[in-house]
Amino acid sequence: MGGRGRSRTQRKHFRQSRDNVWKRSRSDSQQDDENTNTTKNPNPHHNWEPFATQNPSFDEYYKEQGIVSPEEWDAFMEVLRRPLPAAFRINSSSQFCGDIRSQLENDFMKCLQAEAADGSEVDGVGPLLWYPENLAWQSNFSRMQLRKNQTLERFHEFLKLENEIGNITRQEAVSMVPPLFLDVCPDHFVLDMCAAPGSKTFQLLEMIYHSIDPGSLPSGLVIANDVDVQRCNLLIHQTKRMCTANLIVTNHEAQHFPSCHLNKNRADAFENGVAMEPSVSQLLFDRVLCDVPCSGDGTLRKAPDIWRKWNVGMGNGLHGLQVQIGMRGLSLLKVGGRMVYSTCSMNPVENEAVVAEILRRCGGSVELLDVSSELPQLVRRPGLKKWKVRDKGNWLASYKDVSKFCPAGIIPSMFPSGKNYVDNADKNHGTVLGQTQDDVGDGNSANGFEPKNDPESLTYDLDEEVSTFPLERCMRIVPHDQNTGAFFIAVLAKLSPLPGIIPSMFPSGKNYVDNADKNHGTVLGQTQDDVGDGNSANGFEPKNDPEALTYDLDEEVSTFPLERCMRIVPHDQNTGAFFIAVLAKLSPLPAIQKKPASLRRQLNSSNDSIPDKLANEMKEEDINGSEINSADVTEEQVPEAASDADLMGSELEEAALDTDPSKIYEENEPEETEDPVDKETGSKAGGGKRKLQIQGKWRGVDPVVFFTNNAIVDSIKIFYGIDESFAFSGHLVTRNSDTDHVKRIYYVSKSVKDVLELNFKRGQQLKITSIGLKMFERQSAKECLLSPCAFRISSEGLPLLLPRITKQILEASPVDFKHLLQYKTIKFADFVDAEFGEKASKLMLGCCVVVLRKDDRSSSDLPQVDASTIAIGCWRGRTNISVMVTAIDCREMLERLSVRMENGNGPVLLETEPSIVESEEPNTNDGETKEDAETMELATVG
Ligand SMILES: C[S@@+](CC[C@H](N)C(=O)[O-])C[C@H]1O[C@@H](n2cnc3c(N)ncnc32)[C@H](O)[C@@H]1O
């Protein structure tokens, strides 16, 4: 088909799997009635059961933090309790982007405005003014309005179809903001650290494809990473609609995202004794998006279950991880690059405190940018300079308060000054560095880690600290400013390499540096691999700063009894050297507590938030060698199905967020070896049992292999007459080491190829879940064995290949093209244009491409292809041509063509019926029932 973002079969499960978060289960409502106040949903249009939209701890916390002024509080809460309007983006890389925008502007918006002027109670639909080029829209309709109003019903149908096809993406309005501040260009290497379910990754990809001609690829790439393998599948599902060869999906803990760099002196930089200058010798990024896991209270309007779950421990418990992820992001960012830190939480401990700690650790090497002049129409509030930390029902204004008792998981960096006032020898200071997510608790310090029974602990100092960092440059979007969810965004620029020396390396462990000091450093964002040989090589260069050459050589002495450690030295007893320290645990650790199982469950089920236990378990299993398989997702994690009607109004959710991961397993299709087929009988040898797959050191993950089977590549090139200038060599990849029997062949851009080569040289550090664009797929049906080429062009690969194909391609008149979309299979003799039928019969048996002829030109032998060309993959059978496109794709394309025709800028579709149109056999491509034409076993081959 002719463009990125065309319909793909992978969207087939969206409708059946959306979770209606405002519709509660019986057990939910019973539980809430017992535990929490419930209020009637304030939206009069909706008939929902009462849902708990109150949480006293939430009120108390945010009133005290001063997120909004006391005068605004009621308005803030009122909007927070209302369902969220539906927002969606037009995919700018879709071939029909302009058509869709103009349909919204000129048809739906005007019709609805006219109806509103006539006194109808219809709410408007309109573009989000702060989003460039009218590409993002918001609407707010109830089901009742939908049923009563014809224009709305038509609009609903339009949204459903275009979403299914991939021409629009449902995404919460505020979630569209962070990528806009990244300022991405087509040549950028972009890392999306916590990327699933991928709505922002999709936007980033659109940005690197901006102004790139179809058939060309940008020189940049996006690496989208997520720790949760199931969520990675959602991401793959979501981003497949981009049909991109410039994406790698990885599955790592973001805070430990691997480094990949080649030492210039390493032997592997040589090939056949000749020094090779690799295109990419270090995996660093121009842009990093750090959309971290968070407590998610900014999504209360679309996930009202958070009202019930919310507690202060959620934010406190994530602060440490958020800092670590932010630091890792900055260490992977190129000098001169930009990183956006964002959360869908309103909590300053997850937001300003994290940004301040990052700035503190990075010193002057990182700057918090003032972006107030960017996106001026977006209403946002400046970041806070002061806030408090809450724990065990107490308000703490500084870490000074912490030393007086034993709070769980409270660390200095959560406070505005970030200062640790506690002396080394002090017995009560705490840290969460040794804690895992599971240790964090609910802020009530229960479950095994009791606070010490110390009367002093009840006194605290409420002197307010104020941050010295320019945190007002951060942005907080609050719901009642422009009827959205809430979001927090900070834009950081890396000015110089991060410093590599941290206070804990010194005997006192003290950080003498003032908040605003620019030269202190940390290696928290670095992995072992970055640290280098002490000569600050490998990307962490010493600053070229004369000041850096002066140091204070006053010796520090530790106050701890370190003489109790032992060092064994070689010449004492003719041995090697060793160091030993023996530690005893005298009482519960001050900063660690267990989280109740019920809370763990709650956290795990929250949409975007909280790195869940499941993810950690999956990761461990993976490392330990069990096979990862989305089919392992249990019922508990699978959201309920929702009806089509839920697409509209407040239930309209970000598409991928509510997609059932277990139902899109085919997104991350396991690359089983294609069993050899007996040419005579068509039967396959072998039982098809899937072996444990290994990708380098990653067990349970399909390998990534450069496809170098020249016999297959040549057969494909010859069959489709693919232009020699098209770079195949080194750009084809499979997920199967048995290259004779691969099922799918993927295409990767030059940038992805370079990263892949670097990754191989570095021993496959990256755990790759998905890579490149599915370009060719083996047809395994018996009839297909008669075709000279076993591989068909996949619909994702078609836009890129289209300008390069010289054989098996035909131009159809508008009427024949329309008939193909309508009837799916047409016999050669039944085409209105007899010449087309004649030419079709002369094609080789197998896959072919049919292009819609422009204007009323007569057909040419080789169709002229450009950005506006519309094409579909077909199959030339013995007596007919069948489309290899799903029914919904056909429907949408017919719709687009008729809208173009109405506007007078489309082909003239003559309304002549074909004289005879009947397929020899029932068409397998009837997507509503068979769903997936892409994997069809070609029963209709004539
Ligand atoms: C806020 S969501 C990201 C939303 C995403 N950026 C989008 O726009 O669709 C946070 C994601 O972080 C992931 N996550 C949690 N802990 C992580 C970690 N340590 N490393 C990487 N990803 C993590 C979660 O699985 C979740 O998908």
PDBQT file of the ligand as one rigid body, heavy atoms in Angstrom, charges set to zero:
ROOT
HETATM    1  C1  LIG A1001       4.750   5.896  32.178  1.00  0.00    +0.000 C 
HETATM    2  S1  LIG A1001       4.911   4.386  31.429  1.00  0.00    +0.000 S 
HETATM    3  C2  LIG A1001       5.597   4.834  29.911  1.00  0.00    +0.000 C 
HETATM    4  C3  LIG A1001       4.597   5.317  28.916  1.00  0.00    +0.000 C 
HETATM    5  C4  LIG A1001       5.188   5.453  27.539  1.00  0.00    +0.000 C 
HETATM    6  N1  LIG A1001       6.304   6.352  27.524  1.00  0.00    +0.000 N 
HETATM    7  C5  LIG A1001       4.171   5.905  26.522  1.00  0.00    +0.000 C 
HETATM    8  O1  LIG A1001       4.097   7.064  26.200  1.00  0.00    +0.000 OA
HETATM    9  O2  LIG A1001       3.419   5.067  26.001  1.00  0.00    +0.000 OA
HETATM   10  C6  LIG A1001       6.258   3.714  32.274  1.00  0.00    +0.000 C 
HETATM   11  C7  LIG A1001       6.810   2.453  31.689  1.00  0.00    +0.000 C 
HETATM   12  O3  LIG A1001       8.010   2.188  32.396  1.00  0.00    +0.000 OA
HETATM   13  C8  LIG A1001       8.197   0.808  32.442  1.00  0.00    +0.000 C 
HETATM   14  N2  LIG A1001       9.185   0.582  33.501  1.00  0.00    +0.000 N 
HETATM   15  C9  LIG A1001       9.006   0.445  34.815  1.00  0.00    +0.000 A 
HETATM   16  N3  LIG A1001      10.191   0.293  35.429  1.00  0.00    +0.000 NA
HETATM   17  C10 LIG A1001      11.125   0.344  34.475  1.00  0.00    +0.000 A 
HETATM   18  C11 LIG A1001      12.525   0.229  34.463  1.00  0.00    +0.000 A 
HETATM   19  N4  LIG A1001      13.216   0.056  35.578  1.00  0.00    +0.000 N 
HETATM   20  N5  LIG A1001      13.162   0.297  33.292  1.00  0.00    +0.000 NA
HETATM   21  C12 LIG A1001      12.474   0.454  32.126  1.00  0.00    +0.000 A 
HETATM   22  N6  LIG A1001      11.146   0.564  32.086  1.00  0.00    +0.000 NA
HETATM   23  C13 LIG A1001      10.478   0.523  33.239  1.00  0.00    +0.000 A 
HETATM   24  C14 LIG A1001       6.822   0.256  32.689  1.00  0.00    +0.000 C 
HETATM   25  O4  LIG A1001       6.768  -1.076  32.254  1.00  0.00    +0.000 OA
HETATM   26  C15 LIG A1001       5.970   1.208  31.862  1.00  0.00    +0.000 C 
HETATM   27  O5  LIG A1001       5.745   0.633  30.606  1.00  0.00    +0.000 OA
ENDROOT
TORSDOF 0
